[in-house]
Amino acid sequence: KNLLASGGGTADKTIRFWNTDSGTLVNTIETDSQVCSLLWNKHDKEILSSHGYSKNQLALWKYPSLTKMTELYGHTSRVLFLAMNPDGTRVVSASADETLRFWNVFESSVQGSRDGNCDSMNTLMKGI
């Protein structure tokens, strides 16, 4: 509630949490790699970040403790975009390596524990 997360680039490597009512900085996470995209878990207080240089990974963070829950690897270049399926349990990541990867990242109250599994698919219709 009333919280905004923003991510820094190659030099900054920081996720910042802002109070949208007051405009004040609430907290920060130093990620050690370029922050490209952020996505909140709609079932729990967690945020997923995607990264570029130097690790090209996804990282799952617990909020407000800012504890890193896991890191997910599979892309060979910057992970530029994240999107969530309608029930909020799976995430697709799109990378500059021209692949999409599907992740079982977020668990719902109905689903069991997260497995962090990834299915990949080369980008269809390259060059369109």
HELIX and SHEET records of a PDB file:
SHEET    1   A 3 LEU A   3  GLY A   7  0                                        
SHEET    2   A 3 THR A  14  ASN A  19 -1                                        
SHEET    3   A 3 LEU A  25  GLU A  30 -1                                        
SHEET    1   B 4 VAL A  35  TRP A  40  0                                        
SHEET    2   B 4 GLU A  46  HIS A  51 -1                                        
SHEET    3   B 4 LEU A  58  LYS A  62 -1                                        
SHEET    4   B 4 LYS A  68  LEU A  72 -1                                        
SHEET    1   C 4 VAL A  79  MET A  84  0                                        
SHEET    2   C 4 ARG A  90  SER A  95 -1                                        
SHEET    3   C 4 THR A  99  ASN A 104 -1                                        
SHEET    4   C 4 CYS A 118  ASN A 122 -1                                        
END                                                                             
